[in-house]
Amino acid sequence: MSDSPDIFAAGGVEAPIDPAPAAAQPYRVLARKYRPSSFAELIGQDAMVQTLGNAIKRDRLAHAFLMTGVRGVGKTSTARLIAKALNCVGEDGQGGPTIDPCGKCEPCRSIAEGSFIDVIEMDAASHTGVDDVREIIEAVRYSSVSARYKIYIIDEVHMLSKNAFNALLKTLEEPPAHVKFIFATTEVNKVPITVLSRCQRFDLKRIKAAQLSTHFAHIVEKENVQAEQEALDLIAQAAEGSVRDGLSILDQAIAHADMEEGGDVKASQIREMLGLSDRSAVRRLFGLLLEADSQALLDAIDAQYRVGVEPLSLMNGLLSLCHQVTLYKVGRANDPTLSDEAKAQLGAWSEQLSFPVLHRLWQLLLKGYEEVQQAHMPREACDMALLRVLCAADMPDPGELAKMLSQGATPAAPSAGEVDPERSAAPVHEAPPTTVADVPAQITEPEHVERQSPENPQTEQQVPESNLPQDFQGVINIIGGVSPILESILIADMRIISFSAPVIEYQSARPIAVSDVKKITDALKEATGSVWTIKEGQGEAKPSISEQVQLDQDAATQAILDTPLVKAAFEAFPDAELLENETEQAPAESRPESRSSQA
């Protein structure tokens, strides 16, 4: 090397003082940098890893695997890990297939770099034709060059054409012993069943938000980046179960972080970057909906819009909150990212709101979400949708309304303190005729219409006889407003022996559960105020209403058959049949209400 300066001198070039620095390593995004290199690093897919591990240990390897799941859960990464596991030879070159590939032997390193000659990856989205598949069919006849198995990884396999699938079937069913196929797809329903039946299928699950948050915490630690736990939780929720989506958002969040403050990833920056609504702000907005405070509601929507929260994201947050309250009510609180304050608030709402009110809230918010999604003016559509939810607060639910109408209850006028100035200023003709004035404005459990004062208690025995139905059809009408299922039991299964309200004696056309009879008596008691007795007895019973309808239809059919013209037609055409008018009969046969009305 001593003559190196002479070489530069001979060329008329001055020798460099220091050698040229090596080229800087290009930046790799987190989704590529932290791609799993072993099954131990693959999160959220324990069942699949256990199945593959047992199959390798017992030498029960399938010849074709199919990986399906949403984007970013590890389908292609799993395919490469399987290729490494099947071709790993260990550091000493003497190893066999293993669920824990060493990552240091030549096959492992080459597969990780994507340069291994016996692992062929094909993108079916750009190689859809039968000619591309024919190349695979021709190549599988030849043994692998340097590996134990020749492995074909076909990504987005559902994009192959019908002819390409058909050409692959025979080879896929009986491939050579040295060949393995691994397919990956996000739309498994588009893969022909003939292909599915030849593969061992693995459904990769969405990764839970808690697992993603923990995974992201490890990554930011390796990247020497500080991040708030709430920020990682928001990223995990925005990822919707996709590791790749979450890492892409985390990459963007790190770049978005304020360098002057140490580059910390903060929750406020994540909300601003993604246009997410503040969860505490959504809870305040939800509370305003329940309080029916229209002015404060509009101010809260405007405040969220000014800080960059999209109207659709706001509606999505309210829907998610309504869902969480419902889960709390059924005892399924499963969001570890909530603060203690949020959990306490959700618990209070779950005790305050009934299931009918929560379901009505959900339907109104869902309708509003669809309108905001399709509207040309999303902000205005969001205002109108939430005001509609607020205005629907003082409407009684259908069951309560039916009860009030059946009892003939007259709504009491609201007190002066309960009157809303805005509503009182509205024209009279705009008020809906069915609005009950004494229902509170808050979306809470409707109070019972019949209030008993201490000075004038009303017992069940003091209910006047006029409130009781005079026949069995009246009972059916009451129960029909409560439950169509119970109504169908009365129509189809009860043969009445005697009816004397509030006592019904019957025979059953089909077995009737004791619990259903109790539900009917409870509903009648709540509707009429009297204790009903519905018992099964002995004696002559009338046909059930549905049986009577069938008898009437049979009699009408027989009357038609007995007419001279029809008899002559059957004598001339012995194989003829009398057909009913299906367009007229179908509603009567399919709806219990039609049967009861005919009876």
C-alpha positions as CSV (number, residue, x, y, z in Angstrom):
1,M,0.0,0.0,0.0
2,S,3.1,2.3,0.2
3,D,2.9,3.0,-3.5
4,S,-0.7,4.2,-3.3
5,P,0.3,8.0,-3.4
6,D,2.4,7.3,-6.5
7,I,-0.7,5.9,-8.2
8,F,-2.7,9.1,-7.4
9,A,0.3,11.1,-8.6
10,A,0.5,9.3,-11.9
11,G,-3.1,10.1,-12.5
12,G,-2.6,13.7,-11.7
13,V,-4.9,13.5,-8.7
14,E,-4.0,14.5,-5.2
15,A,-4.3,11.6,-2.7
16,P,-7.2,12.1,-0.2
17,I,-6.2,12.9,3.4
18,D,-8.9,10.7,4.9
19,P,-10.7,7.8,3.2
20,A,-14.2,8.5,2.0
21,P,-16.8,7.7,4.6
22,A,-19.1,4.8,4.0
23,A,-22.5,5.6,2.5
24,A,-25.1,6.4,5.1
25,Q,-27.6,3.6,5.8
26,P,-30.9,4.6,4.3
27,Y,-33.7,5.0,6.9
28,R,-36.1,2.1,7.2
29,V,-39.6,2.7,8.3
30,L,-40.6,1.0,11.6
31,A,-43.0,-1.4,9.9
32,R,-40.1,-2.9,8.0
33,K,-37.4,-2.4,10.6
34,Y,-39.4,-4.3,13.3
35,R,-40.9,-7.0,11.1
36,P,-40.9,-10.3,13.1
37,S,-37.8,-12.4,12.5
38,S,-39.0,-15.3,14.6
39,F,-42.3,-16.7,15.8
40,A,-41.6,-15.5,19.3
41,E,-41.8,-11.9,17.9
42,L,-45.1,-12.5,16.2
43,I,-47.7,-11.1,18.5
44,G,-51.4,-12.1,18.8
45,Q,-51.2,-15.3,16.8
46,D,-50.5,-17.9,19.5
47,A,-52.9,-20.5,18.3
48,M,-51.3,-20.6,14.8
49,V,-47.8,-20.7,16.2
50,Q,-48.7,-23.6,18.5
51,T,-50.3,-25.5,15.6
52,L,-47.3,-25.0,13.3
53,G,-44.9,-25.9,16.1
54,N,-46.7,-29.2,16.9
55,A,-46.9,-30.0,13.2
56,I,-43.1,-29.6,12.8
57,K,-42.3,-31.6,15.9
58,R,-44.6,-34.5,14.8
59,D,-43.5,-34.3,11.1
60,R,-47.1,-33.6,10.0
61,L,-46.5,-30.7,7.7
62,A,-49.2,-29.8,5.2
63,H,-48.2,-29.2,1.5
64,A,-50.1,-26.0,1.3
65,F,-51.0,-23.2,3.8
66,L,-53.4,-20.4,3.5
67,M,-53.0,-17.2,5.6
68,T,-56.0,-14.9,5.8
69,G,-56.8,-11.8,7.8
70,V,-57.0,-8.0,7.6
71,R,-54.1,-6.0,6.4
72,G,-51.1,-5.7,8.6
73,V,-51.6,-8.6,11.0
74,G,-48.6,-10.6,9.7
75,K,-49.7,-12.8,6.8
76,T,-46.6,-12.3,4.6
77,S,-44.3,-12.2,7.6
78,T,-45.7,-15.5,8.8
79,A,-45.2,-17.0,5.3
80,R,-41.5,-16.0,5.4
81,L,-41.2,-17.4,9.0
82,I,-42.6,-20.7,7.8
83,A,-40.1,-20.8,5.0
84,K,-37.3,-20.1,7.4
85,A,-38.6,-22.8,9.9
86,L,-38.8,-25.4,7.2
87,N,-35.4,-24.7,5.6
88,C,-33.3,-23.8,8.7
89,V,-30.2,-26.0,9.0
90,G,-28.9,-24.5,12.3
91,E,-25.6,-22.8,12.9
92,D,-23.8,-26.1,12.6
93,G,-25.5,-27.0,9.3
94,Q,-27.0,-30.2,10.7
95,G,-30.4,-29.0,12.0
96,G,-33.8,-29.8,10.7
97,P,-37.2,-28.1,10.5
98,T,-37.8,-26.1,13.7
99,I,-40.4,-23.7,15.0
100,D,-37.4,-21.6,16.3
101,P,-35.2,-20.9,13.3
102,C,-31.7,-19.8,14.2
103,G,-31.6,-16.8,12.0
104,K,-27.9,-17.2,11.4
105,C,-27.6,-20.0,8.9
106,E,-27.4,-19.2,5.1
107,P,-31.1,-20.1,4.4
108,C,-32.4,-18.0,7.3
109,R,-30.3,-15.0,6.4
110,S,-31.1,-15.2,2.7
111,I,-34.8,-15.7,3.2
112,A,-34.8,-12.6,5.5
113,E,-33.1,-10.6,2.9
114,G,-35.4,-11.9,0.2
115,S,-32.6,-13.4,-1.9
116,F,-33.0,-17.1,-1.3
117,I,-33.3,-18.9,-4.7
118,D,-35.6,-21.7,-3.4
119,V,-38.2,-19.3,-1.8
120,I,-40.1,-17.7,-4.6
121,E,-42.5,-14.9,-3.8
122,M,-45.1,-13.9,-6.3
123,D,-47.6,-11.0,-6.2
124,A,-50.9,-12.4,-7.6
125,A,-52.2,-8.9,-8.1
126,S,-49.7,-8.3,-10.9
127,H,-49.4,-12.0,-12.1
128,T,-53.0,-13.0,-12.5
129,G,-53.0,-15.0,-15.7
130,V,-52.8,-18.7,-16.4
131,D,-49.4,-18.2,-18.0
132,D,-47.9,-17.1,-14.7
133,V,-49.3,-20.2,-13.0
134,R,-48.0,-22.4,-15.8
135,E,-44.5,-21.2,-15.1
136,I,-45.0,-22.4,-11.5
137,I,-46.3,-25.8,-12.7
138,E,-43.3,-26.3,-14.9
139,A,-40.8,-25.3,-12.2
140,V,-42.2,-27.5,-9.4
141,R,-40.9,-30.6,-11.2
142,Y,-37.4,-29.6,-10.5
143,S,-35.8,-30.2,-7.1
144,S,-34.7,-27.3,-4.9
145,V,-31.2,-26.0,-5.5
146,S,-29.8,-25.7,-2.0
147,A,-32.7,-25.9,0.4
148,R,-34.7,-28.7,2.0
149,Y,-38.0,-27.4,0.4
150,K,-38.8,-25.2,-2.6
151,I,-41.4,-22.8,-1.2
152,Y,-43.8,-20.7,-3.3
153,I,-45.3,-17.7,-1.5
154,I,-48.3,-16.2,-3.4
155,D,-49.5,-12.9,-1.9
156,E,-53.1,-11.7,-2.5
157,V,-53.9,-15.0,-4.1
158,H,-57.6,-14.1,-4.5
159,M,-56.5,-11.9,-7.5
160,L,-55.7,-14.9,-9.6
161,S,-58.1,-15.5,-12.5
162,K,-60.5,-18.4,-12.6
163,N,-58.5,-20.1,-15.3
164,A,-55.3,-19.6,-13.2
165,F,-56.9,-21.2,-10.2
166,N,-58.1,-24.2,-12.2
167,A,-54.7,-24.7,-13.8
168,L,-53.1,-24.8,-10.3
169,L,-55.6,-27.3,-8.7
170,K,-53.9,-30.5,-9.8
171,T,-50.4,-29.4,-8.7
172,L,-51.8,-28.0,-5.5
173,E,-53.5,-31.2,-4.6
174,E,-50.5,-33.5,-5.3
175,P,-47.3,-31.4,-5.4
176,P,-43.9,-33.1,-5.3
177,A,-42.5,-33.8,-1.8
178,H,-40.0,-31.0,-2.0
179,V,-42.5,-28.3,-2.7
180,K,-44.6,-26.2,-0.3
181,F,-47.2,-23.6,-1.2
182,I,-48.1,-20.7,1.1
183,F,-50.9,-18.4,0.1
184,A,-51.9,-15.0,1.7
185,T,-55.1,-13.1,1.2
186,T,-57.2,-10.4,2.7
187,E,-60.4,-11.6,0.9
188,V,-60.7,-15.3,1.5
189,N,-64.3,-15.3,0.3
190,K,-62.9,-14.7,-3.2
191,V,-60.7,-17.8,-3.2
192,P,-62.5,-20.9,-4.8
193,I,-63.6,-23.5,-2.4
194,T,-61.7,-26.1,-4.5
195,V,-58.5,-24.3,-3.5
196,L,-59.5,-23.8,0.2
197,S,-60.2,-27.5,0.5
198,R,-56.6,-28.3,-0.5
199,C,-54.9,-25.9,2.0
200,Q,-54.4,-25.8,5.7
201,R,-56.1,-22.5,6.6
202,F,-55.0,-20.1,9.3
203,D,-57.2,-17.1,10.2
204,L,-54.9,-14.4,11.6
205,K,-56.7,-12.4,14.2
206,R,-56.8,-8.6,14.7
207,I,-54.3,-7.6,17.4
208,K,-55.9,-6.3,20.6
209,A,-55.4,-2.6,21.4
210,A,-53.7,-3.5,24.7
211,Q,-51.2,-5.8,23.0
212,L,-50.5,-3.2,20.3
213,S,-49.9,-0.5,23.0
214,T,-47.4,-2.7,24.8
215,H,-45.7,-3.6,21.5
216,F,-45.4,0.1,20.6
217,A,-43.9,0.9,24.1
218,H,-41.1,-1.6,23.5
219,I,-40.4,-0.1,20.1
220,V,-40.2,3.5,21.2
221,E,-37.9,2.4,24.0
222,K,-35.6,0.8,21.4
223,E,-35.8,4.0,19.3
224,N,-34.8,6.1,22.3
225,V,-38.1,8.1,22.0
226,Q,-40.2,9.2,24.9
227,A,-44.0,8.8,24.4
228,E,-47.0,9.3,26.7
229,Q,-48.9,6.1,27.4
230,E,-52.2,7.8,26.4
231,A,-50.5,8.6,23.0
232,L,-49.6,5.0,22.5
233,D,-53.1,3.9,23.4
234,L,-54.6,6.3,20.9
235,I,-52.3,5.0,18.2
236,A,-53.3,1.4,19.1
237,Q,-57.0,2.2,18.8
238,A,-56.5,4.0,15.5
239,A,-54.6,1.0,14.1
240,E,-57.8,-1.1,14.4
241,G,-55.9,-4.3,15.0
242,S,-53.3,-3.9,12.3
243,V,-49.6,-3.9,13.5
244,R,-48.4,-2.3,10.2
245,D,-51.0,0.5,10.4
246,G,-50.1,1.2,14.0
247,L,-46.3,1.3,13.2
248,S,-47.0,3.6,10.3
249,I,-48.9,6.0,12.6
250,L,-46.2,5.7,15.2
251,D,-43.6,6.6,12.6
252,Q,-45.6,9.6,11.6
253,A,-46.1,10.6,15.3
254,I,-42.4,10.5,16.0
255,A,-41.7,12.7,13.0
256,H,-44.6,15.0,14.1
257,A,-43.3,15.4,17.7
258,D,-42.0,18.9,18.7
259,M,-38.2,18.7,18.6
260,E,-38.0,21.8,20.9
261,E,-39.6,19.8,23.7
262,G,-37.4,16.8,23.5
263,G,-39.2,15.0,20.7
264,D,-41.8,13.4,23.1
265,V,-44.8,11.9,21.5
266,K,-47.8,13.4,23.2
267,A,-51.5,12.5,23.1
268,S,-52.6,16.0,22.1
269,Q,-50.3,15.8,19.1
270,I,-51.8,12.5,18.1
271,R,-55.3,13.8,18.3
272,E,-54.3,16.8,16.2
273,M,-52.4,14.7,13.7
274,L,-55.2,12.2,13.2
275,G,-58.1,14.5,13.8
276,L,-59.3,12.4,16.7
277,S,-61.8,13.7,19.2
278,D,-60.7,14.1,22.8
279,R,-62.3,11.2,24.8
280,S,-63.0,13.5,27.7
281,A,-64.6,16.0,25.4
282,V,-66.7,13.2,23.9
283,R,-67.9,12.3,27.4
284,R,-68.8,15.9,28.1
285,L,-70.7,16.0,24.8
286,F,-72.5,12.8,25.6
287,G,-73.5,14.2,29.0
288,L,-74.9,17.3,27.3
289,L,-77.0,15.0,25.1
290,L,-78.4,13.3,28.2
291,E,-79.1,16.7,29.9
292,A,-80.9,18.0,26.7
293,D,-78.9,21.3,26.9
294,S,-79.1,22.5,23.2
295,Q,-77.1,25.7,23.6
296,A,-74.2,24.0,25.5
297,L,-74.4,21.1,23.0
298,L,-73.9,23.4,20.0
299,D,-71.1,25.2,21.8
300,A,-69.3,21.9,22.5
301,I,-69.6,20.8,18.9
302,D,-68.2,24.1,17.7
303,A,-65.3,23.9,20.1
304,Q,-64.4,20.4,18.9
305,Y,-64.7,21.6,15.2
306,R,-62.3,24.6,15.9
307,V,-59.6,22.3,17.3
308,G,-59.7,20.2,14.2
309,V,-61.9,17.3,15.1
310,E,-63.8,16.1,12.0
311,P,-67.6,15.8,12.5
312,L,-67.5,12.1,11.4
313,S,-64.8,11.4,14.0
314,L,-67.0,13.1,16.6
315,M,-70.0,10.9,15.7
316,N,-67.8,7.9,15.8
317,G,-66.6,8.8,19.3
318,L,-70.2,9.2,20.5
319,L,-71.1,5.8,19.0
320,S,-68.1,4.2,20.7
321,L,-69.1,5.8,24.0
322,C,-72.7,4.6,23.7
323,H,-71.4,1.1,23.0
324,Q,-69.1,1.2,26.1
325,V,-72.0,2.3,28.3
326,T,-74.0,-0.6,27.1
327,L,-71.1,-3.0,27.8
328,Y,-70.9,-1.6,31.3
329,K,-74.5,-2.2,31.8
330,V,-74.2,-5.9,30.9
331,G,-71.0,-6.2,32.9
332,R,-68.5,-6.4,30.0
333,A,-66.2,-3.5,30.7
334,N,-63.1,-4.4,28.8
335,D,-61.2,-1.2,27.9
336,P,-58.0,-1.0,30.0
337,T,-57.1,2.3,28.5
338,L,-59.9,4.2,30.4
339,S,-59.0,6.4,33.3
340,D,-60.6,5.9,36.7
341,E,-62.7,9.0,36.2
342,A,-64.0,7.7,32.9
343,K,-64.8,4.3,34.4
344,A,-66.8,6.0,37.2
345,Q,-68.7,8.1,34.7
346,L,-69.5,5.1,32.5
347,G,-70.7,3.2,35.5
348,A,-73.0,6.0,36.5
349,W,-74.5,6.3,33.1
350,S,-75.0,2.5,32.9
351,E,-77.1,2.6,36.1
352,Q,-79.0,5.7,34.9
353,L,-79.9,4.6,31.4
354,S,-82.2,1.6,30.6
355,F,-81.6,-0.8,27.7
356,P,-84.4,0.6,25.5
357,V,-83.0,4.1,25.9
358,L,-79.4,3.0,25.1
359,H,-80.7,1.1,22.0
360,R,-82.6,4.2,20.9
361,L,-79.5,6.3,21.4
362,W,-77.4,3.9,19.3
363,Q,-79.9,3.9,16.5
364,L,-80.2,7.7,16.4
365,L,-76.4,8.2,16.5
366,L,-75.9,5.5,13.9
367,K,-78.4,7.2,11.6
368,G,-76.6,10.5,12.2
369,Y,-73.2,8.9,11.4
370,E,-74.5,7.7,8.0
371,E,-75.9,11.2,7.3
372,V,-72.7,13.0,8.2
373,Q,-70.7,10.5,6.1
374,Q,-72.8,11.2,3.0
375,A,-73.5,14.9,3.5
376,H,-72.0,17.7,1.4
377,M,-71.9,19.8,4.6
378,P,-70.7,17.5,7.3
379,R,-70.6,20.1,10.1
380,E,-74.2,21.2,9.6
381,A,-75.3,17.5,9.3
382,C,-73.5,16.8,12.6
383,D,-75.4,19.7,14.3
384,M,-78.7,18.5,13.0
385,A,-78.1,14.9,13.8
386,L,-77.2,15.6,17.5
387,L,-80.1,18.1,17.9
388,R,-82.4,15.3,16.6
389,V,-81.0,13.0,19.3
390,L,-81.6,15.7,21.9
391,C,-85.2,16.4,20.7
392,A,-86.0,12.7,20.7
393,A,-85.3,12.6,24.5
394,D,-88.8,13.6,25.5
395,M,-90.5,11.0,23.3
396,P,-91.9,7.9,25.2
397,D,-90.7,4.6,23.9
398,P,-93.3,2.5,21.9
399,G,-94.0,0.2,24.9
400,E,-94.6,3.1,27.3
401,L,-96.8,4.8,24.7
402,A,-98.9,1.7,24.1
403,K,-99.3,1.3,27.8
404,M,-100.5,4.9,28.2
405,L,-102.9,4.6,25.3
406,S,-104.4,1.3,26.6
407,Q,-104.9,2.8,30.0
408,G,-106.4,6.0,28.6
409,A,-103.9,8.1,30.7
410,T,-104.0,11.9,30.3
411,P,-100.6,13.6,30.4
412,A,-100.2,16.1,33.2
413,A,-99.1,19.6,32.3
414,P,-95.5,20.4,33.1
415,S,-94.8,22.7,36.0
416,A,-93.5,26.2,35.3
417,G,-90.0,25.2,36.3
418,E,-90.0,22.3,33.8
419,V,-91.0,24.4,30.7
420,D,-88.2,25.0,28.2
421,P,-88.4,28.6,27.0
422,E,-87.3,27.6,23.5
423,R,-90.0,24.9,23.2
424,S,-92.7,27.0,24.7
425,A,-92.0,29.7,22.1
426,A,-92.5,27.3,19.2
427,P,-95.8,27.3,17.3
428,V,-98.4,25.0,18.7
429,H,-99.1,23.2,15.4
430,E,-95.4,22.1,15.3
431,A,-95.7,19.9,18.4
432,P,-96.1,16.2,17.6
433,P,-99.5,15.0,18.7
434,T,-98.1,12.0,20.6
435,T,-95.6,13.9,22.7
436,V,-96.1,13.3,26.4
437,A,-95.5,16.5,28.3
438,D,-94.7,15.0,31.7
439,V,-91.8,12.9,30.4
440,P,-88.5,14.5,31.6
441,A,-86.2,16.1,29.0
442,Q,-83.3,13.9,30.2
443,I,-82.8,10.6,28.4
444,T,-83.5,8.5,31.5
445,E,-85.8,5.6,32.3
446,P,-89.4,6.8,31.7
447,E,-91.4,7.1,34.9
448,H,-94.5,5.0,35.3
449,V,-97.6,7.0,34.3
450,E,-99.7,6.0,37.3
451,R,-98.3,7.8,40.3
452,Q,-99.9,6.9,43.6
453,S,-99.9,9.7,46.2
454,P,-99.8,8.8,49.9
455,E,-103.2,10.6,50.4
456,N,-105.0,8.6,47.8
457,P,-103.4,5.1,47.3
458,Q,-104.9,3.0,44.6
459,T,-104.7,-0.8,45.0
460,E,-105.0,-3.4,42.4
461,Q,-108.5,-4.4,43.7
462,Q,-109.8,-0.8,43.1
463,V,-109.2,-0.9,39.4
464,P,-112.6,-0.5,37.6
465,E,-113.9,-3.3,35.5
466,S,-114.1,-1.2,32.4
467,N,-110.3,-1.4,32.2
468,L,-110.4,-5.2,31.6
469,P,-110.7,-6.6,28.1
470,Q,-114.1,-8.0,27.4
471,D,-113.0,-10.9,25.2
472,F,-109.9,-12.9,24.3
473,Q,-109.2,-10.6,21.3
474,G,-108.8,-7.7,23.7
475,V,-106.1,-9.7,25.5
476,I,-104.3,-10.3,22.2
477,N,-104.4,-6.6,21.4
478,I,-102.8,-5.7,24.7
479,I,-100.1,-8.4,24.4
480,G,-99.5,-7.5,20.8
481,G,-98.3,-4.0,21.9
482,V,-95.8,-5.6,24.2
483,S,-94.3,-8.6,22.4
484,P,-95.1,-10.1,19.0
485,I,-93.7,-13.5,20.2
486,L,-96.2,-13.6,23.1
487,E,-98.9,-12.5,20.8
488,S,-98.2,-15.4,18.5
489,I,-98.4,-17.8,21.4
490,L,-101.9,-16.6,22.2
491,I,-103.0,-16.8,18.5
492,A,-101.5,-20.2,17.6
493,D,-101.2,-22.2,20.8
494,M,-104.1,-21.4,23.1
495,R,-107.5,-23.0,22.7
496,I,-109.9,-21.2,25.0
497,I,-112.1,-23.2,27.3
498,S,-113.5,-20.2,29.2
499,F,-112.8,-16.5,29.4
500,S,-113.9,-14.3,32.3
501,A,-111.5,-11.5,32.9
502,P,-109.1,-11.6,34.7
503,V,-109.3,-15.5,34.5
504,I,-108.5,-17.5,31.3
505,E,-108.8,-21.2,31.1
506,Y,-107.3,-22.9,28.1
507,Q,-106.0,-26.0,26.4
508,S,-102.6,-25.9,24.6
509,A,-102.4,-26.8,20.9
510,R,-98.6,-27.0,21.5
511,P,-96.7,-27.0,24.7
512,I,-96.4,-23.5,26.2
513,A,-93.6,-22.7,28.6
514,V,-94.5,-21.7,32.1
515,S,-92.1,-18.7,31.7
516,D,-94.1,-17.5,28.7
517,V,-97.4,-17.7,30.6
518,K,-95.9,-15.7,33.4
519,K,-94.7,-13.0,31.0
520,I,-98.2,-12.8,29.6
521,T,-99.8,-12.4,33.1
522,D,-97.2,-9.9,34.1
523,A,-97.9,-7.8,31.0
524,L,-101.6,-8.0,31.5
525,K,-101.2,-6.9,35.1
526,E,-99.0,-4.0,34.2
527,A,-101.5,-2.9,31.4
528,T,-104.7,-3.4,33.4
529,G,-103.7,-3.2,37.1
530,S,-105.4,-6.5,37.9
531,V,-103.9,-9.8,38.8
532,W,-104.6,-12.3,36.0
533,T,-104.9,-16.1,36.3
534,I,-104.1,-18.0,33.1
535,K,-104.4,-21.8,33.7
536,E,-104.6,-25.0,31.7
537,G,-107.8,-26.9,32.2
538,Q,-110.0,-29.8,31.0
539,G,-113.2,-29.6,28.9
540,E,-114.4,-28.5,25.5
541,A,-112.2,-25.9,24.0
542,K,-112.6,-23.7,21.0
543,P,-110.0,-23.9,18.2
544,S,-107.1,-21.5,18.5
545,I,-107.3,-18.4,16.4
546,S,-104.8,-19.7,13.8
547,E,-106.7,-23.0,13.7
548,Q,-110.0,-21.2,13.1
549,V,-108.4,-19.2,10.3
550,Q,-107.2,-22.5,8.7
551,L,-110.7,-24.0,9.2
552,D,-112.3,-21.0,7.5
553,Q,-109.9,-21.3,4.6
554,D,-110.5,-25.0,4.2
555,A,-114.3,-24.4,4.3
556,A,-113.9,-21.7,1.6
557,T,-111.8,-24.0,-0.5
558,Q,-114.3,-26.8,-0.2
559,A,-117.1,-24.5,-1.1
560,I,-115.3,-23.7,-4.3
561,L,-114.7,-27.4,-5.0
562,D,-118.4,-28.1,-4.6
563,T,-119.5,-25.6,-7.3
564,P,-120.8,-27.4,-10.4
565,L,-118.4,-25.5,-12.7
566,V,-115.3,-26.6,-10.7
567,K,-116.6,-30.2,-10.5
568,A,-117.1,-30.3,-14.2
569,A,-113.5,-29.0,-14.7
570,F,-112.0,-31.7,-12.4
571,E,-114.0,-34.4,-14.3
572,A,-112.6,-33.1,-17.6
573,F,-109.1,-32.7,-16.2
574,P,-108.5,-35.3,-13.4
575,D,-104.9,-34.3,-12.8
576,A,-105.8,-30.6,-12.3
577,E,-105.2,-28.9,-8.9
578,L,-106.9,-25.9,-7.2
579,L,-104.2,-23.3,-6.5
580,E,-104.7,-20.5,-4.0
581,N,-103.8,-16.9,-4.8
582,E,-100.3,-16.7,-3.2
583,T,-100.1,-12.9,-3.4
584,E,-103.1,-12.6,-1.2
585,Q,-102.5,-15.5,1.1
586,A,-98.8,-14.9,1.9
587,P,-99.3,-11.9,4.3
588,A,-102.0,-13.7,6.2
589,E,-99.9,-16.8,6.6
590,S,-96.7,-15.0,7.6
591,R,-98.0,-12.4,10.1
592,P,-99.7,-13.2,13.4
593,E,-101.4,-9.8,13.3
594,S,-103.3,-10.7,10.1
595,R,-104.5,-14.0,11.7
596,S,-105.7,-12.2,14.8
597,S,-107.5,-9.5,12.8
598,Q,-109.2,-12.2,10.7
599,A,-110.3,-14.0,13.8
